[in-house]
Amino acid sequence: MVKAVFILLAILVFNFLLIHAAPGDPAAVMAGEAGAADEKFLADLRARFGLDQPLYMQLWLYIKGAVQLDLGYSFRQQMPVAEMIGDRLPATLLLTGVAFVLSLVLGVTAGVAASARQGRWGDTLISTFALLFYATPLFWVALMATLVFSVWLEWLPGFGYSTIGAGYTGMAHVLDVAKHLVLPASTLGLFFMAIYMRMTRASMLEVSRLDFVKTARAKGLTRGVIQRRHILRNALLPVITLAGLQAGQIFGGAILTETVFAWPGIGRLMFEAINQRDYNVILGVFYISAAMVLLFNLITDVIYVIVDPRIRLTT
């Protein structure tokens, strides 16, 4: 836990320096949008948002505020960054959570099925589809999914979080959100599903050659029991490791997915903030994303103990 705190602080400092090293002046952007670009107006904007202070002072004030969960003020939206992220974060967690569970369940299932059919047409078919999803750009899959299932077939909505103006409540609202969630969650999950499938297959084949599996076969245990109790349980450890790392990367994939499907999450918020040079919003999204990645790593360590009791957590 102590290491995680220091890592998070290091990420805050690095992101702050990196963002401020990028070209572009948020004060100039705001002045251009306001139709006034004289020096006095620019100076007033920089003084108002603290951009006229030395870089080390801006860094100190930002870290001091971030520790207190005060992520600053949005130049463009004229509202606290923490409030903006708080409004968008549930949508991103819903999207990434469903995509993560979907990719993990389908990936492990496909990997087990492929390993059980090693060298046969079933193994080749599953591996080919996994490689296809892995090699295809995420944005192309998103666009094609929208074109086929929303424009041509009209089965699913192609954008948004819910139907605008419908006024659904209760279960009707839940079903409406779920319907809008199908395309973005499936698109985001397919890429990571291919990774989990390949890892599960390789791990299952490796564990199946170990001595304790040969002993289980010699005892006369059925193939299904050996697959579930002996091979799969031990083969899941590297898959869990990979899943813990990939869980954070799903946030990165969510930026593109949310932009294509107009999903109102923090990924789309950051994309808009980058275009607007809204530094505080960008840093706030980076901060929350880094904290989520560290949280996923801690959860992964706990799951390790559940899957394999021989492993003990250390502080």
Secondary structure, 3 states (H helix, E strand, C coil): CHHHHHHHHHHHHHHHHHHHHCCCCHHHHHHHHHCCCCHHHHHHHHHHCCCCCCHHHHHHHHHHHHHCCCCCECCCCCCEHHHHHHHHHHHHHHHHHHHHHHHHHHHHHHHHHHHHCCCCHHHHHHHHHHHHHHHCCHHHHHHHHHHHHHHHCCCCCCCCCCCCCCCCCHHHHHHHHHHHHHHHHHHHHHHHHHHHHHHHHHHHHHHCCCHHHHHHHHCCCCHHHHHHHHHHHHHHHHHHHHHHHHHHHHHHHHHHHHHHCCCCCHHHHHHHHHHHCCHHHHHHHHHHHHHHHHHHHHHHHHHHHHHCCCCCCCC
